[in-house]
Amino acid sequence: MTQLTLLLQNRRLLITGAARGLGQAFAKACVQAGAKAVIADVDTQRGKALAQELGDAAYFVAMDVASRASVQAGMQEAVQWLGGLDGLINNAAITNSGGKMMSEIEEDMFDRVMQVNIKGVWLVSNAAHPHLKAAAAAGVAASILNIASDTALWGAPRLMAYVASKGAVISMTHSMARELGGDGIRVNAIAPGLVVGESTEYVPQARHDQYMEGRALKRAQQPQDCTDAAIFLLSAGAGFVTGQVLPVNGGYVMN
Ligand SMILES: NC(=O)c1ccc[n+]([C@@H]2O[C@H](COP(=O)([O-])OP(=O)(O)OC[C@H]3O[C@@H](n4cnc5c(N)ncnc54)[C@H](O)[C@@H]3O)[C@@H](O)[C@H]2O)c1
């Protein structure tokens, strides 16, 4: 993070699933870029530890994105701490059935993926909407950033439930952008490729090799590759960009 520093000065953000992984990277990068960030997660221990590490600019809120009651309570607490809301990153998601063929996915696993990855985006975006609308009316560059996945763009095998959920997130990005555009709220998505990190340690080496081979840029993907793109899309500089899905994947899939 150098040239993007302070693009989010004084912005009030909520990031779901920010206790670890990419969400944690988004939270750290947004704070570095000048924002105040609420870390919303089911993992209280890691979420609180991150908030403590980030100091006055961050606050932890317990939130299960798949539960309407939890989302409403968490959003209320977040907005109170932030004094409003200018931006939302819908990052929380589960893979759950990763590695399994379609025939091996258990029904409750399938349902839980849809609840967290699709319903969660809907519930949190709905809860954020009135606050984002108020921010936009006050002249702030209000926006939602959904975290999709490039697996939905090329149909990764042994990941069908997750891939389907991320396809839905892409479609929701388009639909939400049209619905919320009238309120001055932009909605975009990034579609990361396979990022090096805790959640992808289970991924077989053959899949890592496949990604490396297929990328135009021949290196491993790091969280920072995603955070810089996220900061741009949340910033006022992307003020006329909405309804877009930006693959951030070293050119593995191209639009
Ligand atoms: N890591 C990758 O290679 C990759 C690639 C493409 C897209 N993505 C997407 O990026 C996002 C982050 O992925 P990651 O790899 O960092 O995942 P991760 O598993 O490391 O982190 C996910 C976070 O979400 C939280 N979470 C899970 N269920 C939740 C719920 N119901 N409510 C609130 N929080 C919940 C977890 O506690 C965790 O902190 C996801 O949307 C994922 O689909 C990741």
The ligand as a MOL file (V3000), in Angstrom:
LIG
                    3D

  0  0  0     0  0            999 V3000
M  V30 BEGIN CTAB
M  V30 COUNTS 44 48 0 0 0
M  V30 BEGIN ATOM
M  V30 1 N -9.1650 -17.1320 -0.5850 0
M  V30 2 C -9.3960 -17.2400 -1.8740 0
M  V30 3 O -8.6020 -17.8010 -2.6420 0
M  V30 4 C -10.6450 -16.6240 -2.4460 0
M  V30 5 C -10.8110 -16.6500 -3.8290 0
M  V30 6 C -11.9530 -16.0750 -4.3760 0
M  V30 7 C -12.8870 -15.5080 -3.5560 0
M  V30 8 N -12.7020 -15.5270 -2.1970 0 CHG=1
M  V30 9 C -13.7370 -14.9210 -1.3810 0
M  V30 10 O -13.1330 -14.0070 -0.4950 0
M  V30 11 C -13.8770 -13.9700 0.7150 0
M  V30 12 C -12.9720 -14.2690 1.8890 0
M  V30 13 O -12.4090 -15.5600 1.6940 0
M  V30 14 P -11.2570 -16.1160 2.6330 0
M  V30 15 O -10.5050 -17.0780 1.8050 0
M  V30 16 O -10.5500 -15.0070 3.2790 0 CHG=-1
M  V30 17 O -12.1390 -16.9280 3.6950 0
M  V30 18 P -11.8110 -17.3330 5.2050 0
M  V30 19 O -12.4840 -18.6400 5.4230 0
M  V30 20 O -10.3590 -17.2230 5.4960 0
M  V30 21 O -12.5540 -16.1970 6.0440 0
M  V30 22 C -13.9360 -16.0940 6.0500 0
M  V30 23 C -14.3700 -15.2910 7.2560 0
M  V30 24 O -15.8060 -15.2410 7.2440 0
M  V30 25 C -16.2730 -15.5340 8.5400 0
M  V30 26 N -17.6130 -16.1140 8.4590 0
M  V30 27 C -17.9720 -17.3670 8.0720 0
M  V30 28 N -19.2870 -17.5260 8.1790 0
M  V30 29 C -19.7880 -16.3500 8.6270 0
M  V30 30 C -21.0890 -15.8950 8.9360 0
M  V30 31 N -22.1560 -16.6940 8.8270 0
M  V30 32 N -21.2390 -14.6210 9.3660 0
M  V30 33 C -20.1700 -13.7990 9.5140 0
M  V30 34 N -18.9070 -14.1820 9.2420 0
M  V30 35 C -18.7290 -15.4460 8.8050 0
M  V30 36 C -15.2570 -16.5020 9.1260 0
M  V30 37 O -15.3230 -16.5400 10.5480 0
M  V30 38 C -13.9540 -15.9160 8.5940 0
M  V30 39 O -13.4500 -14.9250 9.4590 0
M  V30 40 C -15.0160 -14.9470 0.5430 0
M  V30 41 O -16.1550 -14.2740 0.0440 0
M  V30 42 C -14.4890 -15.8890 -0.4910 0
M  V30 43 O -15.5080 -16.5580 -1.1860 0
M  V30 44 C -11.6170 -16.0700 -1.6310 0
M  V30 END ATOM
M  V30 BEGIN BOND
M  V30 1 1 1 2
M  V30 2 2 2 3
M  V30 3 1 2 4
M  V30 4 1 4 5
M  V30 5 2 4 44
M  V30 6 2 5 6
M  V30 7 1 6 7
M  V30 8 2 7 8
M  V30 9 1 8 9
M  V30 10 1 8 44
M  V30 11 1 9 10
M  V30 12 1 9 42
M  V30 13 1 10 11
M  V30 14 1 11 12
M  V30 15 1 11 40
M  V30 16 1 12 13
M  V30 17 1 13 14
M  V30 18 2 14 15
M  V30 19 1 14 16
M  V30 20 1 14 17
M  V30 21 1 17 18
M  V30 22 2 18 19
M  V30 23 1 18 20
M  V30 24 1 18 21
M  V30 25 1 21 22
M  V30 26 1 22 23
M  V30 27 1 23 24
M  V30 28 1 23 38
M  V30 29 1 24 25
M  V30 30 1 25 26
M  V30 31 1 25 36
M  V30 32 1 26 27
M  V30 33 1 26 35
M  V30 34 2 27 28
M  V30 35 1 28 29
M  V30 36 1 29 30
M  V30 37 2 29 35
M  V30 38 1 30 31
M  V30 39 2 30 32
M  V30 40 1 32 33
M  V30 41 2 33 34
M  V30 42 1 34 35
M  V30 43 1 36 37
M  V30 44 1 36 38
M  V30 45 1 38 39
M  V30 46 1 40 41
M  V30 47 1 40 42
M  V30 48 1 42 43
M  V30 END BOND
M  V30 END CTAB
M  END
